[in-house]
Amino acid sequence: MELKLSRPICFFDLETTGIDIGKDRIVEISIFKVFPNGNKESKTWLVNPTIPIPPQTTEVHGITDEKVANEPTFNELAPQVYNMIKDSDLGGFNSDRFDIPLLAEELLRAGVDFDMKNKVSVDVQTIFHKMEERTLSAAFKFYCGKSLENAHSAEADTMATYEILKAQLDRYPELENDIKALSEFTTRKKIADFAGMIAFDKDNEEIFTFGKHKGAKVEKVLESEPGYFSWIQNADFPLYTKKVLTAIKLRKLNTR
């Protein structure tokens, strides 16, 4: 079953130096863009992360320091990457919890003002886990009847993710072939930032999910304790979390 699209969607996958969203870096990124008219576009880049790739990570994806030594840095690639995804929704495998948050950090670090306000995301892993509880390779075998060659190659994983989603739509008639509906189905909880440090309460207002103000409304905390904003901005929090917090503060100032 082909996807019903009202706007493009970019399926993407990252290979990285590790799994710390705030500190690790991209070493390979592959984007597979699908347009509403059925056209498709694919790009894959190796990336010099500017930090060492741990040997245990190389064992997973096979990318060494030497392999990326002469490749462009993400700062150099950021305009191309953003240009490809800026008009699109996003799709991936475990993308809501890892790939999108890490990509956002890299883009913000490169000076690109990325956010998800006008986008939705579809995490194919969540559909899989809700329906079958397996891994990407098992999902590809289960849904597509094929073995995943070159697993942990960003390009292979990206293409497999796209094929799995189409097969999931064929297999589960209760899944609506609509990107917004699929995004809602794959969203685990309603959060304002990727790290889940700022969520929405039953009134759809932002609350902190950590620390001494856990459960408190963000606007009220910023008003009663202005120094908390400065502390977060100067501490080791994800850049996207800081961006969301700044937007809330500015919104509050503009409503006065």
TANORZI-V437053 format. One record per pair of residues at least 12 apart in sequence whose ideal C-beta (glycine too) atoms are under 10 Angstrom apart, sorted by the first residue. I is the first residue (numbers start at 1). GAP is how many residues later the second one is. If there is no record, write none. Layout:
# TANORZI-V437053
i={I,I}
gap={GAP,GAP}
This chain:
# TANORZI-V437053
i={1,1,1,1,1,1,1,1,1,1,2,2,2,2,2,3,3,3,3,3,3,3,3,3,3,3,3,3,4,4,4,4,4,4,4,5,5,5,5,5,5,5,5,5,5,6,6,6,6,6,7,7,7,7,7,7,7,7,7,8,8,8,8,8,8,8,8,8,8,8,8,8,8,8,9,9,9,9,9,9,9,9,9,9,9,9,9,9,9,9,9,9,10,10,10,10,10,10,10,10,10,10,10,10,10,10,10,10,10,10,10,11,11,11,11,11,11,11,11,11,11,11,11,11,11,11,11,11,11,11,11,11,11,11,11,12,12,12,12,12,12,12,12,12,12,12,12,12,12,12,12,12,12,12,12,12,12,12,13,13,13,13,13,13,13,13,13,13,13,13,13,13,13,13,13,13,13,13,13,13,13,14,14,14,14,14,14,14,14,14,14,14,14,14,14,14,14,14,14,15,15,15,15,15,15,15,15,15,15,15,15,15,15,15,15,15,15,16,16,16,16,16,16,16,16,16,16,16,16,16,16,16,17,17,17,17,17,17,17,17,17,17,17,17,18,18,18,18,18,18,18,18,19,19,19,20,20,21,21,21,21,21,21,21,21,21,21,21,21,21,21,21,22,22,22,22,22,22,22,22,22,22,22,23,23,23,23,23,24,24,24,24,24,24,24,24,25,25,25,25,25,25,25,25,25,25,25,25,26,26,26,26,26,26,26,26,26,26,26,26,26,26,26,26,27,27,27,27,27,27,27,27,27,27,27,27,27,27,27,27,27,27,28,28,28,28,28,28,28,28,28,28,28,28,28,28,28,28,29,29,29,29,29,29,29,29,29,29,29,29,29,29,29,30,30,30,30,30,30,30,30,30,30,30,31,31,31,31,31,31,31,31,31,31,31,31,31,31,32,32,32,32,32,32,32,32,33,33,33,33,34,34,34,34,34,34,35,35,40,41,42,42,42,42,42,43,43,43,43,43,44,44,44,44,45,45,45,45,45,45,45,45,46,46,46,46,46,46,46,46,47,47,47,47,47,47,47,47,47,47,47,48,48,48,48,48,48,48,48,48,48,48,48,49,49,49,49,49,49,49,50,50,50,50,51,52,53,53,53,53,59,60,60,61,61,61,61,61,62,62,62,63,63,63,73,73,74,74,74,74,74,74,75,75,75,75,75,75,76,77,77,78,78,78,78,78,78,78,78,78,79,79,79,79,81,81,81,81,81,81,82,82,82,82,82,82,83,85,85,85,85,86,86,86,86,87,87,88,88,89,89,89,89,89,89,89,89,89,89,90,90,90,90,90,90,90,90,90,91,91,91,91,91,91,91,91,91,91,91,91,91,92,92,92,92,92,92,92,92,92,92,93,93,93,93,93,93,93,93,93,93,93,93,93,93,93,93,93,94,94,94,94,94,94,94,94,94,95,95,95,95,95,95,95,95,96,96,96,96,96,96,96,96,96,96,96,96,97,97,97,97,97,97,97,98,98,98,99,99,99,99,99,99,100,100,100,100,100,100,100,101,101,101,101,101,101,101,102,102,102,103,103,104,104,104,104,104,104,104,104,104,105,105,105,105,105,105,106,107,107,108,108,108,108,108,109,113,114,114,114,115,115,115,115,115,116,116,116,116,116,117,117,119,119,120,120,120,120,120,120,120,120,120,121,121,121,121,121,121,122,122,122,122,122,122,122,122,122,122,122,123,123,123,123,123,123,123,123,124,124,124,124,124,124,124,124,124,124,124,124,124,125,125,125,125,126,126,126,126,126,126,127,127,127,127,127,127,127,127,127,127,127,127,128,128,128,128,128,128,128,128,129,129,130,130,130,130,130,131,131,131,131,131,131,132,132,135,135,136,136,136,136,136,136,136,136,137,137,137,137,137,139,139,139,139,139,139,139,140,140,140,140,140,140,140,140,142,142,142,142,143,143,143,143,143,143,143,143,143,144,144,144,144,144,144,145,146,146,148,148,148,165,165,168,169,172,189,190,191,191,191,192,192,192,192,192,192,192,192,192,192,192,193,193,193,193,193,193,193,193,193,193,193,194,194,194,194,194,195,195,195,195,195,195,195,196,196,196,197,197,197,197,197,197,197,197,197,197,197,197,198,198,198,198,198,198,198,198,199,199,201,201,201,203,205,205,205,205,205,206,206,206,206,206,206,206,206,206,207,207,207,208,208,208,208,210,211,211,211,212,212,213,213,216,217,218,218,218,218,218,219,219,219,219,219,220,221,222,222,222,222,222,223,223,226,228,229,229,229,229,229,232,232,233,233,233}
gap={164,165,166,167,168,169,170,172,174,176,32,36,164,167,175,31,33,35,88,119,159,162,163,166,174,175,176,179,32,165,172,173,174,175,177,29,30,31,32,33,83,84,172,173,174,30,83,172,173,174,28,29,80,81,82,111,112,113,172,25,26,27,28,29,31,32,33,76,77,78,79,80,81,171,23,24,25,26,27,76,79,80,81,82,110,111,112,113,153,156,170,173,21,22,23,24,31,33,71,74,75,76,77,78,79,80,81,82,109,111,148,19,20,21,22,23,31,77,78,79,80,81,82,84,111,113,146,147,148,149,150,151,152,153,154,17,18,19,20,21,31,32,69,72,73,76,78,79,80,81,83,87,88,91,142,145,146,149,15,16,17,18,19,31,79,80,81,82,85,86,123,139,140,141,142,143,144,145,146,147,148,12,13,14,15,16,33,47,78,81,84,85,86,88,89,92,140,143,144,12,13,14,15,31,32,34,38,42,45,46,47,48,137,138,139,140,142,12,13,31,33,37,41,44,45,47,82,83,86,87,90,138,30,32,33,34,35,36,37,40,41,44,46,48,31,33,35,36,38,39,42,84,38,79,83,82,85,76,77,78,79,80,81,82,83,84,85,173,174,217,218,219,79,80,83,87,173,214,215,216,217,218,219,28,79,82,213,215,25,27,29,30,33,78,81,82,22,23,24,25,26,28,48,49,77,80,81,84,19,20,21,22,23,42,47,48,51,55,73,76,77,79,80,128,18,19,20,21,22,24,26,30,31,34,36,37,38,40,41,44,47,127,16,17,18,19,21,33,34,35,39,40,43,124,125,126,127,129,14,15,16,17,18,45,48,52,55,70,74,77,125,126,129,12,13,14,15,123,124,125,126,127,128,129,12,13,14,49,50,53,54,57,59,61,72,123,124,127,12,59,60,123,126,127,129,130,51,52,54,55,54,55,57,128,131,132,52,53,122,43,42,113,116,117,120,34,37,38,41,112,109,110,111,114,26,27,29,31,32,35,36,109,17,21,22,24,25,26,31,108,16,21,24,25,26,27,28,29,30,34,59,17,19,20,21,22,23,24,25,26,27,28,29,14,16,19,22,24,25,57,18,23,24,25,14,13,12,13,14,15,93,91,92,90,91,92,93,96,88,90,91,89,90,91,33,37,29,31,32,33,35,36,31,32,34,35,36,37,34,29,33,25,28,29,30,31,32,33,34,36,28,31,32,33,22,25,26,29,31,33,21,25,28,30,31,32,29,18,22,29,34,26,28,32,33,31,32,31,91,27,29,30,31,32,33,90,91,93,94,13,26,29,30,31,32,33,89,93,29,30,31,32,33,67,70,71,74,88,91,92,95,29,30,31,32,33,65,66,69,70,73,30,31,32,33,34,35,42,43,46,47,64,65,67,68,69,71,72,29,30,31,32,34,35,41,42,67,26,27,28,29,30,31,66,91,25,26,27,29,30,87,90,91,92,93,95,98,26,28,29,91,97,98,99,25,27,96,22,24,55,58,59,95,14,16,19,21,23,94,140,92,93,94,95,137,139,140,92,136,138,91,137,12,89,90,91,134,135,136,137,139,89,90,133,134,135,136,133,132,133,130,131,132,134,135,130,130,125,126,129,78,125,128,129,132,76,77,78,124,128,127,130,60,64,58,59,60,61,62,63,64,66,67,58,61,62,65,66,73,39,43,57,58,59,60,61,62,63,64,65,38,42,59,60,62,63,64,65,12,15,19,36,37,38,39,40,41,42,44,58,62,14,36,39,61,56,57,59,60,61,62,12,16,37,38,41,42,44,45,48,55,58,59,12,14,15,33,36,37,40,58,57,59,42,45,55,56,58,12,37,40,41,43,44,36,39,13,16,12,15,16,20,21,24,25,28,12,14,15,20,23,21,22,24,25,26,28,29,16,17,19,20,21,23,24,27,22,25,26,29,17,20,21,22,23,24,25,27,28,16,19,20,22,23,24,22,14,17,12,15,16,17,21,14,13,13,20,14,15,18,53,13,14,15,17,26,48,49,52,53,55,56,13,16,44,45,46,47,48,49,50,51,52,44,45,46,47,50,14,15,42,43,45,46,49,13,14,45,12,13,14,17,35,40,41,43,44,45,47,48,12,20,34,42,43,46,47,50,16,19,14,15,16,14,12,13,14,15,43,12,13,15,16,38,39,41,42,45,12,13,14,13,20,24,37,27,17,20,21,13,16,12,15,12,31,26,27,30,31,34,29,30,32,33,36,32,27,23,26,27,30,31,26,29,23,17,13,16,17,19,20,13,14,12,13,16}
